[in-house]
């Protein structure tokens, strides 16, 4: 029997709202729950179980029990389960898309065309990689064979943020599982529903009990304890830089391996020779997709002073034309922010910009439409900063809020682009091939897009430097993050034996 909300949005099966531990959906031992809200109107979707420390202990114990058999399972068989999961995601694509849009505010067309296909593609990529990741044979002195083994680290703790919860389950879990690890994952407490649906599909795909455990819960409780837990060998965290630093501190107890994908303040640089139409459209995508709630968002729009006015003449009307609306409406281009608290935080930066002498060029307020009044909406907002050192040009706003800056030459552009503590991604638009490669080399970031922005692929490493964290998601680099190297020495010449000099 479905609830009214499930019938309204066309979900075929009841919404899962319990913890997933040792292959079973169970309530929290404390009985504690928290409502997860629809950001379109702040109505309650479901009351979701909130894991406490005791629940984390149960999940870690289940993962530890499952680890020996899972890690020793033939890699091709682990891969087969991940490939089956990818098939099930595609078979349930519409339900996953609607669930993700309901819980996060992603426009339904984005959930259908981007979030769900990317999730399936990631599980399929690492399902195929499971039996293709190998060690090395190393040339050493005569008489010895030296080779390396890549071994799973053990039980992995993973903390997933609220901005792309479905897609990030695959970024985190697919490589970890392909490498033979078992998992205790905490989705964000405000957007846990698609992660719990993935747990259900994993069981259908044949994932053994205990290999994956999913625990919605507060970051200050469940997240903190996962980072501290002595039974967890690695913590992989995506979220804010401030919280990432606390994760590092919490991990010190057993010196667990740490992987961090943190904040960003992406520079999107448009040079005087750029294809202006392409750059305008690319800049809008870079900042307004998913309401700007992306660590790689192009939130600093840097324009060469010769083309700044012409660019803004096209960019401002484009931003103002974006259709805001109910994310479940197929014509909606931009939905609400994911929570009322975050809406308030983003709007507060409009006042910050004004206090710093910035100029509001567009947006900066909730939309006037009556049918959006109860939701967490913010109009596409464009601010021209008075200086590249202003707070709005340095701090991550994480919303549909772009700061416009101008530069006079390549040297100044590079100075401004590298002039933040963050180093996740940057983009540049130019017809000059030498300039493009020079900036790709000199930008202090983990990713560079040339005449494009915000491209991702399961085979391409994703991550940053500086205050944007360390370690990489996706590609062979992700498999290295979830394994450790063992060096094996073999004496192949019996006449060679250790001896003391005489």
FENHU-V943388 format. One record per residue. N is the residue number from 1. PSI is psi in whole degrees, -180 to 180 (NA if undefined). NEAR is the number of other C-alpha atoms within 8 Angstrom. Layout:
N/PSI/NEAR
N/PSI/NEAR
This chain:
1/128/3
2/157/7
3/172/7
4/-41/6
5/-37/7
6/-42/13
7/-38/10
8/-42/7
9/1/9
10/31/8
11/137/11
12/-26/7
13/156/6
14/147/9
15/129/8
16/132/7
17/19/10
18/173/11
19/154/16
20/105/13
21/128/15
22/40/12
23/6/11
24/146/7
25/122/8
26/155/8
27/161/8
28/144/14
29/-32/9
30/-15/5
31/3/8
32/139/9
33/165/9
34/139/8
35/139/10
36/133/14
37/149/11
38/113/13
39/-11/17
40/-38/15
41/7/10
42/25/10
43/156/8
44/127/9
45/-49/10
46/159/9
47/114/10
48/136/11
49/139/15
50/116/15
51/143/17
52/-173/12
53/-40/9
54/-36/8
55/-38/11
56/-42/14
57/-43/8
58/-42/9
59/-42/13
60/-41/12
61/-41/8
62/-42/13
63/-38/17
64/-40/13
65/-36/8
66/-21/13
67/-48/14
68/-48/8
69/-41/7
70/-44/13
71/-27/10
72/-7/8
73/140/9
74/135/7
75/-35/12
76/-33/8
77/-40/8
78/-44/15
79/-39/15
80/-39/10
81/-41/12
82/-37/15
83/-38/12
84/-39/9
85/-43/14
86/-41/13
87/-42/9
88/-35/10
89/-44/14
90/-37/10
91/-27/6
92/26/8
93/-45/11
94/-42/7
95/-42/10
96/-42/12
97/-45/13
98/-38/14
99/-43/11
100/-43/15
101/-39/14
102/-42/13
103/-27/16
104/-26/13
105/2/16
106/134/14
107/139/17
108/-37/14
109/-32/10
110/-42/9
111/-40/14
112/-46/12
113/-22/8
114/-62/8
115/-51/13
116/-49/16
117/-39/11
118/-35/9
119/-49/16
120/-42/14
121/-37/10
122/-46/12
123/-36/14
124/-40/11
125/-50/10
126/-25/13
127/-39/15
128/-26/11
129/-19/10
130/-42/13
131/21/10
132/6/6
133/123/8
134/166/7
135/-162/8
136/157/7
137/128/8
138/128/8
139/121/6
140/-164/7
141/157/5
142/143/4
143/-3/8
144/145/11
145/128/12
146/125/12
147/162/11
148/148/12
149/140/11
150/114/10
151/145/10
152/151/11
153/-24/11
154/-134/12
155/126/16
156/131/15
157/134/15
158/135/12
159/120/13
160/137/15
161/180/11
162/-7/12
163/-37/9
164/63/8
165/-38/16
166/-51/12
167/-39/11
168/-20/11
169/-39/12
170/-41/12
171/-38/13
172/-51/12
173/-36/9
174/-52/14
175/-36/13
176/-43/14
177/-41/11
178/-35/16
179/-10/14
180/12/16
181/161/17
182/163/17
183/140/15
184/110/17
185/139/12
186/108/14
187/162/16
188/140/15
189/-21/12
190/-11/10
191/62/12
192/-7/13
193/-41/12
194/-32/12
195/-40/12
196/-33/14
197/-40/11
198/-39/9
199/-43/12
200/-44/8
201/-33/11
202/-43/10
203/-41/11
204/-31/8
205/-10/11
206/16/7
207/125/10
208/149/9
209/138/11
210/-17/15
211/-41/15
212/130/15
213/129/16
214/122/14
215/91/16
216/142/14
217/167/15
218/143/11
219/-37/9
220/-15/6
221/-76/11
222/-44/15
223/-45/12
224/-43/11
225/-35/10
226/-42/12
227/-32/13
228/-25/11
229/127/9
230/-17/7
231/0/7
232/128/14
233/-21/13
234/146/13
235/128/16
236/120/12
237/135/14
238/128/11
239/-154/11
240/155/8
241/-40/11
242/-45/6
243/-36/8
244/-37/14
245/-36/8
246/-33/8
247/-44/11
248/-46/10
249/-42/7
250/-27/10
251/-11/15
252/-22/9
253/-46/8
254/18/9
255/44/6
256/153/11
257/141/8
258/136/10
259/128/13
260/127/12
261/107/14
262/-150/15
263/175/15
264/163/14
265/67/19
266/131/14
267/124/13
268/105/14
269/123/13
270/114/13
271/169/11
272/-21/9
273/11/7
274/154/10
275/106/9
276/-42/7
277/-44/6
278/-40/8
279/-39/13
280/-49/11
281/-41/9
282/-37/10
283/-37/12
284/-44/12
285/-42/9
286/-32/13
287/-30/15
288/-14/13
289/136/10
290/34/11
291/26/13
292/6/14
293/70/12
294/135/9
295/-26/10
296/8/12
297/142/14
298/74/16
299/-12/14
300/106/13
301/107/14
302/118/13
303/133/14
304/138/14
305/-24/10
306/-27/7
307/6/10
308/-48/10
309/-44/8
310/-38/7
311/-49/11
312/-29/8
313/-27/8
314/-36/9
315/-42/11
316/-49/11
317/-36/8
318/-46/9
319/-42/11
320/-17/9
321/-8/6
322/131/9
323/110/8
324/145/10
325/-178/11
326/125/12
327/-20/16
328/-7/11
329/126/9
330/-14/8
331/-8/6
332/133/15
333/-27/10
334/127/15
335/-163/16
336/163/17
337/165/16
338/-16/13
339/157/9
340/-36/10
341/-42/6
342/-35/9
343/-46/13
344/-38/8
345/-43/9
346/-45/12
347/-30/11
348/-27/8
349/-18/10
350/-42/10
351/-37/8
352/-46/10
353/-46/15
354/-41/10
355/-23/7
356/6/9
357/14/8
358/163/11
359/125/10
360/116/13
361/-25/9
362/150/11
363/-137/11
364/15/12
365/166/8
366/154/9
367/155/9
368/-16/6
369/131/6
370/-34/5
371/-6/5
372/2/13
373/-30/11
374/-7/8
375/-176/11
376/48/15
377/147/13
378/131/15
379/151/11
380/124/14
381/130/15
382/126/14
383/132/14
384/119/11
385/154/16
386/-21/9
387/149/7
388/-9/9
389/0/7
390/157/10
391/-40/8
392/-14/12
393/0/12
394/-33/11
395/146/7
396/117/8
397/-39/9
398/47/11
399/-174/12
400/64/13
401/109/15
402/137/12
403/123/13
404/130/12
405/155/12
406/156/9
407/159/11
408/-27/9
409/177/7
410/-40/7
411/-44/6
412/-37/9
413/-44/12
414/-39/11
415/-46/8
416/-44/9
417/-40/10
418/5/9
419/37/7
420/168/9
421/-17/8
422/158/12
423/56/17
424/-69/17
425/154/15
426/155/17
427/158/15
428/147/14
429/114/14
430/155/15
431/-2/8
432/108/7
433/-41/7
434/-44/6
435/-43/8
436/-48/12
437/-34/8
438/-44/8
439/-36/9
440/-36/8
441/-41/6
442/-18/7
443/131/11
444/72/7
445/168/12
446/-18/11
447/142/10
448/132/11
449/131/12
450/121/10
451/38/10
452/178/11
453/146/13
454/34/8
455/136/6
456/155/6
457/144/6
458/-24/11
459/-8/8
460/126/8
461/142/12
462/123/10
463/177/14
464/-169/17
465/173/13
466/-136/9
467/1/11
468/2/17
469/-167/15
470/159/11
471/167/11
472/140/13
473/153/11
474/160/15
475/-173/10
476/-28/9
477/-37/10
478/-39/13
479/-36/14
480/-35/8
481/-30/10
482/15/12
483/165/11
484/153/10
485/133/8
486/128/8
487/129/8
488/126/8
489/131/8
490/125/7
491/108/9
492/2/7
493/107/7
494/-22/6
495/-14/4
496/119/7
497/153/5
498/141/4
499/157/4
500/143/4
501/144/3
502/NA/2
